[in-house]
Amino acid sequence: MSDIKMDVVSPERVTQTAVQLAGLMIRTSNLAEQHTATQKIAPLWQRYFAERVQTHRDGQLMYGVYYDYQSDMDGEFSLLAGTTATEAQACDLTLIAGDYLKFSAQGEMPQCVINLWQQVWRYFASPKCEYQRCYLTDYEVYLDSHRVEIYIGIKPLT
């Protein structure tokens, strides 16, 4: 297994504009994802690679967008696996504009993104964390086959 390099000590705060996306969608929970019989995320990505990746334009990024949260990371949520919508595609989801914290990692997929999510959860569970998740939209951007960024929607500081 290759080394996984992460920048989680100090994630970068960024402001995201709205982005129209097209892709495949499922509804699941983190609890369901812990059991092979109820997992939906891995089969969604397998289906996406089988049906959609070959239609990507050069340089077009892949997104994994988490949205429609029932409550927080313990409730159900929806996931879109996709890319930016083109003129020929209908928009399936609009990425919500707003403030996000960006976490970055590189390494062997899918373990790299799994490890990065664990770092994200630890970051927000830390008593030193000054941000709160808003649970509206979070997303992954796959820069290439070994680099991923996770963007977590945050509430404004008060």
C-alpha positions as CSV (number, residue, x, y, z in Angstrom):
1,M,0.0,0.0,0.0
2,S,1.3,3.4,-0.9
3,D,1.9,6.2,1.6
4,I,-1.0,8.6,2.1
5,K,-0.1,12.2,2.5
6,M,-2.6,14.5,4.2
7,D,-2.9,18.2,5.0
8,V,-5.4,18.1,7.8
9,V,-3.5,20.1,10.5
10,S,-4.8,23.3,9.1
11,P,-7.5,23.0,6.5
12,E,-8.0,25.9,4.2
13,R,-11.2,28.0,4.4
14,V,-12.6,28.7,0.9
15,T,-15.7,30.3,-0.6
16,Q,-17.4,28.2,-3.2
17,T,-19.7,29.4,-5.9
18,A,-22.7,27.4,-7.0
19,V,-21.8,24.6,-9.5
20,Q,-24.3,22.6,-11.6
21,L,-23.6,18.9,-11.6
22,A,-24.9,15.8,-13.3
23,G,-24.5,12.2,-12.2
24,L,-25.9,9.2,-10.4
25,M,-27.5,9.4,-6.9
26,I,-28.2,7.2,-3.9
27,R,-29.5,7.7,-0.3
28,T,-27.6,6.0,2.5
29,S,-26.1,6.5,6.0
30,N,-22.7,6.0,7.6
31,L,-24.1,3.1,9.6
32,A,-25.3,1.4,6.4
33,E,-21.9,1.9,4.8
34,Q,-20.2,-0.2,7.6
35,H,-21.9,-3.4,6.5
36,T,-21.2,-5.1,3.1
37,A,-24.8,-6.1,2.7
38,T,-26.1,-2.5,3.0
39,Q,-23.3,-0.5,1.4
40,K,-24.4,1.8,-1.4
41,I,-21.5,4.1,-2.0
42,A,-19.0,1.6,-3.4
43,P,-21.7,0.2,-5.8
44,L,-22.6,3.7,-6.9
45,W,-19.0,4.5,-7.8
46,Q,-18.7,1.2,-9.6
47,R,-21.8,1.9,-11.6
48,Y,-20.5,5.5,-12.3
49,F,-17.2,4.2,-13.6
50,A,-19.0,1.6,-15.8
51,E,-21.6,4.0,-17.2
52,R,-20.2,7.5,-17.1
53,V,-16.5,8.0,-16.9
54,Q,-15.8,7.3,-20.5
55,T,-18.0,10.4,-21.4
56,H,-15.8,12.8,-19.4
57,R,-14.2,15.6,-21.3
58,D,-10.4,16.1,-20.9
59,G,-9.7,17.7,-17.6
60,Q,-13.2,17.3,-16.3
61,L,-13.2,16.6,-12.5
62,M,-15.2,14.0,-10.7
63,Y,-17.3,15.0,-7.7
64,G,-18.8,13.1,-4.8
65,V,-21.4,15.4,-3.3
66,Y,-23.1,14.7,0.1
67,Y,-26.4,16.6,0.5
68,D,-29.9,16.4,1.9
69,Y,-28.7,15.5,5.4
70,Q,-31.4,14.1,7.7
71,S,-29.5,15.5,10.7
72,D,-25.7,15.2,10.9
73,M,-23.1,12.5,10.1
74,D,-25.2,9.9,12.0
75,G,-28.4,10.4,9.9
76,E,-29.2,9.5,6.3
77,F,-27.9,11.6,3.5
78,S,-27.9,11.6,-0.3
79,L,-24.8,11.2,-2.5
80,L,-24.2,12.3,-6.1
81,A,-21.3,10.8,-8.0
82,G,-20.8,12.9,-11.0
83,T,-19.2,15.8,-12.8
84,T,-20.0,19.3,-13.9
85,A,-23.1,19.4,-16.1
86,T,-22.7,20.2,-19.8
87,E,-25.1,21.9,-22.1
88,A,-26.1,18.4,-23.3
89,Q,-26.8,17.1,-19.8
90,A,-29.6,18.1,-17.4
91,C,-28.4,19.4,-14.0
92,D,-29.2,16.8,-11.3
93,L,-27.9,18.9,-8.4
94,T,-26.5,22.4,-7.7
95,L,-23.6,22.5,-5.4
96,I,-24.5,25.1,-2.7
97,A,-22.5,28.3,-2.7
98,G,-20.9,29.2,0.6
99,D,-18.0,28.7,3.0
100,Y,-16.2,25.4,3.2
101,L,-13.1,24.0,4.8
102,K,-10.9,22.2,2.3
103,F,-8.9,19.1,3.4
104,S,-6.4,17.5,0.9
105,A,-4.8,14.1,0.6
106,Q,-2.9,12.0,-1.9
107,G,-2.4,8.3,-2.0
108,E,-3.9,5.0,-3.2
109,M,-7.7,5.2,-3.7
110,P,-10.1,4.4,-2.2
111,Q,-8.2,4.1,1.1
112,C,-6.9,7.7,0.7
113,V,-10.4,9.2,0.7
114,I,-11.6,6.9,3.5
115,N,-8.6,8.0,5.7
116,L,-9.2,11.6,4.8
117,W,-12.9,11.4,5.9
118,Q,-11.7,9.9,9.2
119,Q,-9.4,12.9,9.6
120,V,-12.2,15.3,8.8
121,W,-14.4,13.7,11.5
122,R,-11.6,13.9,14.1
123,Y,-11.0,17.5,13.2
124,F,-14.6,18.6,13.8
125,A,-14.8,16.4,17.0
126,S,-11.8,18.2,18.5
127,P,-12.5,20.8,21.2
128,K,-10.0,23.0,19.5
129,C,-12.0,23.2,16.3
130,E,-13.5,26.7,15.9
131,Y,-15.9,25.8,13.0
132,Q,-19.2,24.0,13.0
133,R,-20.5,21.9,10.1
134,C,-23.7,23.2,8.6
135,Y,-24.8,19.8,7.0
136,L,-26.1,21.3,3.8
137,T,-23.6,20.2,1.3
138,D,-20.1,18.6,1.5
139,Y,-18.2,17.3,-1.4
140,E,-15.1,15.5,-2.7
141,V,-13.2,16.5,-5.8
142,Y,-11.0,13.9,-7.4
143,L,-8.1,15.8,-9.0
144,D,-6.6,12.7,-10.5
145,S,-6.3,9.0,-9.6
146,H,-4.2,9.7,-6.5
147,R,-5.3,13.2,-5.2
148,V,-8.6,14.1,-3.5
149,E,-9.9,17.2,-1.8
150,I,-12.8,17.1,0.7
151,Y,-14.8,20.3,1.2
152,I,-17.0,20.6,4.3
153,G,-19.7,23.2,4.5
154,I,-19.3,25.4,7.6
155,K,-21.5,27.8,9.5
156,P,-20.4,31.5,9.6
157,L,-18.3,32.3,12.7
158,T,-20.2,34.3,15.3
